[in-house]
Amino acid sequence: EAYNNCSYVWSKDDFELGTPLGKGKFGRVYIAREKKTKFLVAMKILFKSELVKGRVEKQVLRELEIQSRLKHPNILRLFNWFYDDRKIYIALELASEGELYRHLKASPHGRFNERRAAKYTYQVADALHYCHLNNVIHRDLKPENLLLTGDDNIKLADFGWSAHTLSNKRKTMCGTLDYLPPEMVESKSYDDTVDQWCLGVLCYEFLVGSPPFESEDSEKTYAKIRRIEVHYPRYVTQGARDLISKLLKPNGLRISLREVMVHPWIKENKKKQLDETFTAV
Ligand SMILES: COCCOc1ccc2cc1OCC(=O)N(C)CCCNCc1c[nH]c3ncnc(c13)N2
């Protein structure tokens, strides 16, 4: 495809910008089309001035370096980036269904059925496992950072907080606390199993529609996280509770991502998903 042909370097003039897809902390994302090949991409445009003001230029460059090396079906491909005097342009794979968060909120009762929740949990576990094999911790897993493709597959995006496992940089607080694991709440050292904790929170939120430790104030949220106090609504099945409870454990006791991918609840729902697909045909 277009992006594999590196014989020419893309520049801004090779693209036509289309409708905006959303606004992030430091930039806007648009649909864009490469003029010669009509190839559609997501184009994230960052203002250099804003990066300098936010003192995040190093973090953004690290993120670009990390994401451009990762090639996995459930990780948003970063094709290329280029800049002019004022802006940085990042050409990315387009996820036509946008933020998973919107689909979660739009689902009946604001939550996914077990098959969908298990399918997405599997795909995120697979993407995280690949990241860990490449010495990358995502560290900022939440529905807002997950995108959905037109054929209903997850794409992990926005590696703003990802880090090489070698450098245990302290994560400055920003955004939701709901996903923080105990060892980060107590600002102890942490390793890539923080992503397992976040996967447990994510799976719970897929099934219930809100994260397990959500409270009216951050002190209560911290306390619930430290105590790992999780309440399951009646409709959450035993299989789902078993998986989530094996992820929401103190670090060192969490099951591995490979174990998540072969967990009975995941397997039984992938099978149901397959049966449904073939009966539908
Ligand atoms: C330094 O930045 C590195 C890359 O960060 C991103 C790459 C691509 C993104 C979003 C990224 O960061 C988060 C962000 O900007 N928002 C939350 C606002 C827009 C939300 N996306 C909307 C969206 C819809 N279909 C998409 N297909 C591909 N990428 C998308 C989107 N967004």
Ligand as a Chemical Component Dictionary entry (heavy atoms), coordinates in Angstrom:
data_LIG
# 
_chem_comp.id                   LIG 
_chem_comp.type                 NON-POLYMER 
_chem_comp.pdbx_formal_charge   0 
_chem_comp.three_letter_code    LIG 
# 
loop_
_chem_comp_atom.comp_id 
_chem_comp_atom.atom_id 
_chem_comp_atom.alt_atom_id 
_chem_comp_atom.type_symbol 
_chem_comp_atom.charge 
_chem_comp_atom.model_Cartn_x 
_chem_comp_atom.model_Cartn_y 
_chem_comp_atom.model_Cartn_z 
_chem_comp_atom.pdbx_ordinal 
LIG C1  C1  C 0 0.736   12.641 19.964 1  
LIG O1  O1  O 0 -0.405  11.928 19.515 2  
LIG C2  C2  C 0 -0.115  10.629 19.100 3  
LIG C3  C3  C 0 -1.309  9.932  18.478 4  
LIG O2  O2  O 0 -2.495  10.180 19.232 5  
LIG C4  C4  C 0 -3.681  9.877  18.603 6  
LIG C5  C5  C 0 -3.764  9.284  17.352 7  
LIG C6  C6  C 0 -5.001  9.068  16.741 8  
LIG C7  C7  C 0 -6.153  9.429  17.411 9  
LIG C8  C8  C 0 -6.095  9.992  18.690 10 
LIG C9  C9  C 0 -4.847  10.215 19.279 11 
LIG O3  O3  O 0 -4.670  10.773 20.495 12 
LIG C10 C10 C 0 -5.813  11.119 21.273 13 
LIG C11 C11 C 0 -6.513  12.313 20.664 14 
LIG O4  O4  O 0 -5.920  13.082 19.939 15 
LIG N1  N1  N 0 -7.856  12.473 20.952 16 
LIG C12 C12 C 0 -8.485  11.831 22.107 17 
LIG C13 C13 C 0 -8.736  13.264 20.089 18 
LIG C14 C14 C 0 -9.202  12.514 18.852 19 
LIG C15 C15 C 0 -9.785  11.150 19.113 20 
LIG N2  N2  N 0 -9.579  10.206 18.005 21 
LIG C16 C16 C 0 -10.642 10.091 17.069 22 
LIG C17 C17 C 0 -10.455 9.065  15.994 23 
LIG C18 C18 C 0 -11.481 8.547  15.260 24 
LIG N3  N3  N 0 -10.992 7.682  14.341 25 
LIG C19 C19 C 0 -9.634  7.613  14.469 26 
LIG N4  N4  N 0 -8.723  6.889  13.769 27 
LIG C20 C20 C 0 -7.453  6.996  14.105 28 
LIG N5  N5  N 0 -6.993  7.793  15.111 29 
LIG C21 C21 C 0 -7.881  8.529  15.842 30 
LIG C22 C22 C 0 -9.247  8.461  15.516 31 
LIG N6  N6  N 0 -7.440  9.276  16.859 32 
# 
loop_
_chem_comp_bond.comp_id 
_chem_comp_bond.atom_id_1 
_chem_comp_bond.atom_id_2 
_chem_comp_bond.value_order 
_chem_comp_bond.pdbx_ordinal 
LIG C1  O1  SING 1  
LIG O1  C2  SING 2  
LIG C2  C3  SING 3  
LIG C3  O2  SING 4  
LIG O2  C4  SING 5  
LIG C4  C5  SING 6  
LIG C4  C9  DOUB 7  
LIG C5  C6  DOUB 8  
LIG C6  C7  SING 9  
LIG C7  C8  DOUB 10 
LIG C7  N6  SING 11 
LIG C8  C9  SING 12 
LIG C9  O3  SING 13 
LIG O3  C10 SING 14 
LIG C10 C11 SING 15 
LIG C11 O4  DOUB 16 
LIG C11 N1  SING 17 
LIG N1  C12 SING 18 
LIG N1  C13 SING 19 
LIG C13 C14 SING 20 
LIG C14 C15 SING 21 
LIG C15 N2  SING 22 
LIG N2  C16 SING 23 
LIG C16 C17 SING 24 
LIG C17 C18 DOUB 25 
LIG C17 C22 SING 26 
LIG C18 N3  SING 27 
LIG N3  C19 SING 28 
LIG C19 N4  SING 29 
LIG C19 C22 DOUB 30 
LIG N4  C20 DOUB 31 
LIG C20 N5  SING 32 
LIG N5  C21 DOUB 33 
LIG C21 C22 SING 34 
LIG C21 N6  SING 35 
# 
